[in-house]
Amino acid sequence: MLIGFLVNPIAGMGGAVGLKGTDGALTEAMLRGAVPVAPVRARLLLSLITPGVHTFLTAGGSMGEALLAEAGLLAETVFVPEGVETTGKDTRQACRAFADRGCGLILFCGGDGTARDVFSVVGDTIPILGVPSGVKMYSGIFAATPVGAAECVNRLSEAVMTDAEVMDIDEAAYRNNRLAVTLVGIARSPALIGHLPSSKWATDARHEGRSQKEIARFITDIMRRDTLYLIGAGSTTATVIEALGEEGTLLGIDAVFDGDIIARDLNEEGILELLDQYPRVQAVVSIIGAQGFVLGRGTQQFTPAVIERIGPENFIIIATEAKLFRTPSLYLDTGNQDLNSRFPDSLQVICGYAMARRMPLNR
């Protein structure tokens, strides 16, 4: 098959430095010490693709050409970006070139913004498969991991074409603690069973509220006064903060010690500084809707360095029964395969007061 391959080189750079996205914030992300994420994911993907099975079309330089050459995969460059710093316009122009050449699949590394740009050109006329590399992946066209995406490409003849939502999030609103997600459209995407999670399930807070409060009551009852608690993003974790009589950062990471918030909306650097000060620490995180991601989607502040310091055994996972009903298994996307392997094959998820379910972990 003729596959169009492109990389958004700046996707995901705002995650670890606490910017909750990179759109319009690249300069600030770089000032904070952000490093490229998408090329690393792309390199892993390409290293696992079987040579000679497919023919690739790509964009010049860091948008795909260099990485395909490094991986030893033959490709034809059909678009060259004008500047060193690529933009959404470059993505759209590359996709038009792919479509004009009759490609049967567009494979890209990026986040929801990249997915939006790809879809704006090809709609549902060409299947799309995303390799998760952004800060937030709400769209349903993303494989669970680069490894899963590579397997899908290698076994493309076995894949089924599914309808998958392309979602986009207002990053300016997101940075101001407001979630504004828009359905851009319905794309076609190849899927192997177990490798393409559904798009994030937006739950109804009226139905979730009681369960969230029971979970929060249990978490606050078991909190130790000598332990630092890092509370992750999400409405369920926010209820834990509310149970302490505090107002937290709905879409960020807050630190709690002895029942009080001592730091808000932390980035990687801020978390590591606290870990130097507090010898006992636990992190409270929730799964992302029906996607089932525990770490790596919307929680990039928990970088491999942070997770290593906290320890996999010190993560407390919470979710309501309603979310678990829509979540057949859990996923990790820490960006570090060795670190992923240190987590057990199943994880305990607290789903009520003194109630828990053990969920399988899909690597």
ChimeraX attribute file (.defattr): number of C-alpha atoms within 10 A of each C-alpha:
attribute: neighborCount
match mode: 1-to-1
recipient: residues
	/A:1	13
	/A:2	17
	/A:3	23
	/A:4	29
	/A:5	26
	/A:6	30
	/A:7	29
	/A:8	27
	/A:9	23
	/A:10	26
	/A:11	27
	/A:12	29
	/A:13	28
	/A:14	30
	/A:15	28
	/A:16	27
	/A:17	25
	/A:18	25
	/A:19	27
	/A:20	28
	/A:21	28
	/A:22	22
	/A:23	18
	/A:24	10
	/A:25	16
	/A:26	19
	/A:27	12
	/A:28	14
	/A:29	22
	/A:30	15
	/A:31	10
	/A:32	16
	/A:33	13
	/A:34	19
	/A:35	15
	/A:36	16
	/A:37	24
	/A:38	24
	/A:39	22
	/A:40	15
	/A:41	20
	/A:42	27
	/A:43	16
	/A:44	15
	/A:45	21
	/A:46	21
	/A:47	17
	/A:48	17
	/A:49	20
	/A:50	14
	/A:51	14
	/A:52	9
	/A:53	13
	/A:54	16
	/A:55	15
	/A:56	25
	/A:57	25
	/A:58	28
	/A:59	27
	/A:60	19
	/A:61	17
	/A:62	20
	/A:63	27
	/A:64	26
	/A:65	25
	/A:66	15
	/A:67	21
	/A:68	24
	/A:69	12
	/A:70	11
	/A:71	17
	/A:72	12
	/A:73	18
	/A:74	15
	/A:75	20
	/A:76	14
	/A:77	19
	/A:78	19
	/A:79	21
	/A:80	16
	/A:81	18
	/A:82	10
	/A:83	8
	/A:84	8
	/A:85	11
	/A:86	16
	/A:87	17
	/A:88	15
	/A:89	11
	/A:90	20
	/A:91	24
	/A:92	19
	/A:93	19
	/A:94	27
	/A:95	28
	/A:96	17
	/A:97	18
	/A:98	28
	/A:99	19
	/A:100	10
	/A:101	14
	/A:102	13
	/A:103	20
	/A:104	16
	/A:105	24
	/A:106	25
	/A:107	24
	/A:108	28
	/A:109	29
	/A:110	29
	/A:111	27
	/A:112	25
	/A:113	26
	/A:114	24
	/A:115	27
	/A:116	21
	/A:117	19
	/A:118	26
	/A:119	24
	/A:120	14
	/A:121	17
	/A:122	18
	/A:123	18
	/A:124	16
	/A:125	13
	/A:126	19
	/A:127	23
	/A:128	26
	/A:129	26
	/A:130	29
	/A:131	27
	/A:132	29
	/A:133	34
	/A:134	28
	/A:135	28
	/A:136	24
	/A:137	27
	/A:138	26
	/A:139	28
	/A:140	27
	/A:141	31
	/A:142	35
	/A:143	25
	/A:144	25
	/A:145	25
	/A:146	25
	/A:147	19
	/A:148	21
	/A:149	28
	/A:150	22
	/A:151	19
	/A:152	23
	/A:153	25
	/A:154	17
	/A:155	15
	/A:156	18
	/A:157	10
	/A:158	12
	/A:159	15
	/A:160	14
	/A:161	15
	/A:162	17
	/A:163	17
	/A:164	25
	/A:165	21
	/A:166	26
	/A:167	22
	/A:168	22
	/A:169	20
	/A:170	15
	/A:171	22
	/A:172	17
	/A:173	12
	/A:174	18
	/A:175	16
	/A:176	13
	/A:177	16
	/A:178	14
	/A:179	15
	/A:180	12
	/A:181	15
	/A:182	12
	/A:183	13
	/A:184	17
	/A:185	17
	/A:186	18
	/A:187	24
	/A:188	23
	/A:189	26
	/A:190	25
	/A:191	27
	/A:192	19
	/A:193	9
	/A:194	12
	/A:195	19
	/A:196	24
	/A:197	25
	/A:198	21
	/A:199	20
	/A:200	18
	/A:201	15
	/A:202	11
	/A:203	13
	/A:204	8
	/A:205	12
	/A:206	7
	/A:207	10
	/A:208	17
	/A:209	15
	/A:210	13
	/A:211	19
	/A:212	25
	/A:213	20
	/A:214	19
	/A:215	27
	/A:216	25
	/A:217	19
	/A:218	19
	/A:219	21
	/A:220	14
	/A:221	11
	/A:222	9
	/A:223	16
	/A:224	15
	/A:225	11
	/A:226	12
	/A:227	16
	/A:228	24
	/A:229	27
	/A:230	26
	/A:231	27
	/A:232	29
	/A:233	23
	/A:234	20
	/A:235	19
	/A:236	24
	/A:237	28
	/A:238	24
	/A:239	22
	/A:240	24
	/A:241	25
	/A:242	14
	/A:243	19
	/A:244	17
	/A:245	12
	/A:246	14
	/A:247	15
	/A:248	26
	/A:249	21
	/A:250	23
	/A:251	22
	/A:252	26
	/A:253	28
	/A:254	25
	/A:255	25
	/A:256	23
	/A:257	18
	/A:258	14
	/A:259	19
	/A:260	13
	/A:261	20
	/A:262	13
	/A:263	16
	/A:264	17
	/A:265	22
	/A:266	23
	/A:267	24
	/A:268	19
	/A:269	17
	/A:270	16
	/A:271	20
	/A:272	17
	/A:273	10
	/A:274	17
	/A:275	16
	/A:276	9
	/A:277	9
	/A:278	13
	/A:279	11
	/A:280	13
	/A:281	21
	/A:282	20
	/A:283	23
	/A:284	18
	/A:285	23
	/A:286	25
	/A:287	25
	/A:288	25
	/A:289	24
	/A:290	22
	/A:291	26
	/A:292	28
	/A:293	24
	/A:294	23
	/A:295	25
	/A:296	23
	/A:297	25
	/A:298	24
	/A:299	28
	/A:300	28
	/A:301	30
	/A:302	27
	/A:303	23
	/A:304	20
	/A:305	15
	/A:306	16
	/A:307	18
	/A:308	12
	/A:309	14
	/A:310	20
	/A:311	16
	/A:312	16
	/A:313	13
	/A:314	15
	/A:315	20
	/A:316	19
	/A:317	19
	/A:318	25
	/A:319	26
	/A:320	24
	/A:321	18
	/A:322	15
	/A:323	20
	/A:324	20
	/A:325	10
	/A:326	14
	/A:327	20
	/A:328	16
	/A:329	20
	/A:330	23
	/A:331	22
	/A:332	22
	/A:333	21
	/A:334	21
	/A:335	19
	/A:336	12
	/A:337	12
	/A:338	10
	/A:339	17
	/A:340	18
	/A:341	11
	/A:342	12
	/A:343	15
	/A:344	12
	/A:345	13
	/A:346	14
	/A:347	20
	/A:348	16
	/A:349	21
	/A:350	22
	/A:351	23
	/A:352	22
	/A:353	16
	/A:354	12
	/A:355	12
	/A:356	18
	/A:357	16
	/A:358	12
	/A:359	17
	/A:360	15
	/A:361	19
	/A:362	16
	/A:363	18
